[in-house]
Amino acid sequence: MNFFVLVLVSFLLCVALIVYVYAGYPLLVFLISRLRPKRIAKSYAEPSVTLVITAYNEERDIQDKLDNTLLLDYPKEQLEIIVASDCSDDATDAIVRRYSDKGVKLVRQTYRGGKTAAQNLAVENASGEIIVFSDATSIYGPNAVRELAANFSDDSVGCVAGKLIYLDPAVSGVGSGAKSYWGYETFLKESESQACSLIGVSGCIYAVRRSAYTPMYPEACSDFLIATLIYKQGLRTVYEPEAVCTEETNRRTDKEMKMRVRVISQTFTDLWRNRQMMNPFRSGFYAVQLFSHKVMRYSVPLFMLGLLASSGLLAMSSTPFLVIFAAQVLFYLCAAAAYLLERMNIKTGPLSIPLYFVLTNIASVAGFFQFLRGERYAAWEPIRDSG
């Protein structure tokens, strides 16, 4: 095999892998969800629910969150509200205590253990048959808890993910990119839920059957790992589009990057600790979902680098490949331009899409190397935009 053929094969392989990640796998899971959909037997039986709000230094948002929670359309005698404070040292705990006469309970960790540890502690103190997990910045629709709880009438369901809608009032480049990305992820969630089971949930709105909840190690990415722990018990994690919550996106690239690197590094840890679940002889189609949606998605930077290098080499003797190479360079220049515009507080417009695509892939590389270095996250800092 001569050098040209070898480079051409490398180019075609990189193209095929990228196409599979972003189009082939979504098409596969969509077709399965339509040909062999797994139905859910919903019933509005109103089981007892504990809603857990994890918080660390959330004095800015906790009052609005509690007011929103108290207005939920669910029987008050069936709804327990717990705020799990990870040793907040601002006014968060004091604000929560003001709601004690309305039935809100404060559970405070004795040390900074992180979000997952706070959730574990809250579940230990919960009385509900169903545990709903929320963030302090997430605003729920009135019927969100009712819609989540209805799915647990189906004995095969162990976890239910709600629908997160991102808001971007500042119309920022990162915010626009995040909304586009999340629309794509929502499509995947709908298909994965009907085809087999979700492999992850939105951390700001999901519910777990209390009897199926397994305490997680502190550095876990709980909203990813929970689906695997549920599947190990022979139960499904499903998607409920009628359970809606809203949350504002980050407005700056550096804050979005910091968040994504942390989540990806945690996810690599969870994947490694549960690598046996990527064996299709053990986990069936769930293994295909894990490998395709996570491992291959996080490998895209490697495929993109291979695509750029191989097309660059082929461009030296081929005009079509020169065009392909130039198009890639232009794409990355657009992302760089969007980043510079953001730094100058100038709207990025359509350039937000290449910016966010490049951001997510750089975060994959950074998260992977943090995982390899043994860096682990437990305690977290709220990443908030002021104003």
Residue pairs with C-beta under 8 A, 6 or more apart in sequence:
1 9
4 314
4 317
7 310
7 313
7 314
8 310
8 314
10 306
10 310
11 306
11 307
11 310
11 311
11 314
11 321
13 306
14 303
14 304
14 306
14 307
14 310
15 307
17 296
17 299
17 303
18 300
18 303
18 304
18 307
20 292
20 296
21 292
21 296
21 297
21 299
21 300
21 303
25 292
25 293
25 296
26 187
26 188
26 191
28 292
29 188
29 191
29 192
29 195
29 289
30 187
30 191
30 195
32 191
32 195
32 196
32 285
33 190
33 191
33 192
33 193
33 194
33 195
34 194
36 195
37 194
37 195
38 193
38 194
38 195
38 196
38 236
40 151
40 154
40 157
40 238
41 153
41 154
42 150
42 151
42 153
42 154
43 150
43 153
44 146
44 149
44 150
45 149
45 150
45 153
46 74
46 75
46 78
46 146
46 149
47 78
47 128
47 129
47 130
47 149
47 152
48 78
48 79
48 80
48 127
48 128
48 129
48 130
49 74
49 78
49 79
49 80
49 128
49 129
49 130
49 131
49 132
49 145
49 149
49 207
50 79
50 80
50 81
50 82
50 122
50 123
50 126
50 127
50 128
50 130
50 131
50 132
50 210
51 69
51 72
51 79
51 80
51 81
51 82
51 132
51 134
51 145
52 82
52 83
52 84
52 119
52 122
52 123
52 126
52 131
52 132
52 133
52 134
53 62
53 65
53 66
53 69
53 81
53 82
53 83
53 84
53 134
53 135
53 136
54 84
54 86
54 115
54 118
54 119
54 122
54 133
54 134
54 135
54 136
55 62
55 83
55 84
55 85
55 86
55 88
55 92
55 96
55 118
55 136
56 85
56 86
56 87
56 88
56 92
56 112
56 115
56 118
56 379
56 380
56 381
56 382
57 88
57 89
57 90
57 92
57 381
57 382
58 65
58 88
58 90
58 92
58 136
58 137
58 382
59 88
59 90
59 91
59 92
59 95
60 384
61 136
61 137
62 83
62 92
62 95
62 96
62 136
63 95
64 139
65 134
65 136
65 137
65 138
65 139
66 81
66 83
66 95
66 96
66 99
66 104
68 139
68 140
69 81
69 134
69 140
70 81
70 99
70 102
70 104
71 142
72 79
72 140
72 142
72 143
72 144
72 145
72 146
73 142
73 143
73 145
73 146
74 145
74 146
74 149
76 103
78 128
79 128
79 145
80 103
80 105
80 126
80 127
80 128
81 103
81 104
81 105
82 104
82 105
82 106
82 107
82 122
82 125
82 126
83 92
83 96
83 104
83 105
83 106
83 107
84 107
84 108
84 109
84 118
84 119
84 121
84 122
85 92
85 93
85 96
85 106
85 107
85 108
85 109
85 118
86 109
86 112
86 113
86 114
86 115
86 117
86 118
86 379
86 380
87 108
87 109
87 110
87 111
87 112
88 108
93 106
93 108
96 104
96 106
97 106
100 106
105 125
107 118
107 121
107 122
107 125
109 117
109 118
109 121
112 378
112 379
113 121
113 218
113 378
113 379
114 218
114 219
114 377
114 378
114 379
114 380
115 203
115 222
115 380
116 216
116 217
116 218
116 219
116 220
116 222
116 378
117 218
117 378
119 133
119 216
119 222
120 215
120 216
122 131
123 131
123 210
123 213
123 215
126 210
128 210
129 152
129 209
129 210
129 211
130 148
130 149
130 152
130 207
130 208
130 209
130 210
131 207
131 208
131 210
131 213
132 145
132 148
132 205
132 206
132 207
133 203
133 204
133 205
133 206
133 207
133 208
133 222
133 223
134 140
134 204
134 205
134 245
135 203
135 204
135 247
137 204
137 247
137 248
137 382
137 384
138 164
138 204
138 205
138 245
138 246
138 247
139 245
139 246
139 247
140 205
140 244
140 245
141 243
141 244
141 245
143 242
143 243
144 162
144 205
144 243
144 244
144 245
145 207
145 243
147 162
147 240
147 242
147 243
148 160
148 162
148 205
148 206
148 207
148 240
148 243
149 207
150 240
151 157
151 160
151 207
151 238
151 240
152 160
152 207
152 209
156 235
156 236
157 209
157 235
157 236
157 237
157 238
158 208
158 209
158 212
158 230
158 233
158 235
158 236
158 237
159 198
159 201
159 206
159 207
159 208
159 209
159 212
159 226
159 227
159 230
159 235
159 236
159 237
159 238
160 206
160 207
160 237
160 238
160 239
160 240
160 243
161 189
161 193
161 198
161 201
161 202
161 205
161 206
161 237
161 238
161 239
161 240
162 202
162 205
162 206
162 207
162 240
162 243
162 244
162 245
163 186
163 202
163 205
163 239
163 240
163 241
163 242
163 243
163 244
163 245
164 182
164 202
164 204
164 205
164 245
164 246
164 247
165 244
165 245
165 246
165 247
166 175
166 178
166 179
166 182
166 246
166 247
166 248
166 249
167 246
167 247
167 248
167 249
168 175
168 176
168 178
168 179
168 248
168 249
168 251
169 248
170 251
170 385
171 347
172 249
172 250
172 251
172 252
172 342
172 348
172 352
173 253
173 338
173 341
173 342
173 347
173 348
173 349
173 351
173 352
173 355
173 356
174 249
174 250
174 251
174 252
174 253
174 255
174 256
174 342
174 352
174 355
174 356
174 359
175 248
175 249
175 250
175 251
175 352
176 348
176 352
176 353
176 356
177 352
177 353
177 355
177 356
177 357
177 359
178 249
178 250
178 256
178 356
179 249
180 352
180 353
180 356
181 356
181 360
188 293
189 198
189 239
190 239
190 241
192 198
192 199
192 239
192 289
192 293
193 236
193 237
193 238
193 239
195 285
195 289
196 236
196 284
196 285
196 286
196 289
197 227
197 230
197 231
197 236
197 237
197 238
197 286
197 289
198 227
198 236
198 237
198 238
198 239
199 224
199 227
199 228
199 237
199 286
199 289
199 290
199 293
199 294
200 223
200 224
200 226
200 227
201 223
201 224
201 226
201 227
201 237
202 223
202 245
203 222
203 223
204 245
204 247
205 243
205 244
205 245
206 223
206 226
208 226
208 230
209 235
212 230
212 233
212 235
214 229
216 222
216 225
216 226
216 229
218 378
219 266
219 269
219 376
219 377
219 378
220 266
220 269
220 270
221 263
221 266
221 267
221 269
221 270
224 263
224 266
224 267
224 270
225 270
225 274
226 237
227 237
228 270
228 274
228 277
228 290
230 236
230 237
231 237
231 277
231 283
231 286
232 277
248 385
249 256
250 256
250 259
250 383
250 385
251 385
252 342
252 385
253 339
253 342
253 355
253 359
255 383
255 385
256 359
257 359
257 362
257 363
257 366
258 383
259 383
260 359
260 360
260 363
260 367
261 363
261 366
261 367
261 370
262 367
262 377
262 380
263 367
264 298
264 363
264 364
264 366
264 367
264 368
265 366
265 367
265 368
265 370
265 371
265 375
265 376
265 377
266 376
266 377
267 294
267 298
267 367
268 298
268 367
268 368
268 371
269 371
269 376
271 278
271 290
271 294
271 295
272 371
276 282
277 283
277 286
277 287
277 290
278 287
278 290
278 291
278 295
279 287
280 287
280 288
283 290
297 364
298 364
298 367
298 368
299 364
300 361
300 364
301 361
301 362
301 364
301 365
304 361
307 328
308 325
308 328
311 321
311 324
311 325
311 328
312 325
314 321
314 325
315 321
315 322
315 324
315 325
315 326
331 354
332 354
332 358
334 351
334 354
334 355
335 351
335 354
335 355
335 357
335 358
335 359
337 351
338 348
338 351
338 352
338 354
338 355
339 355
341 347
341 348
341 351
342 348
342 355
348 355
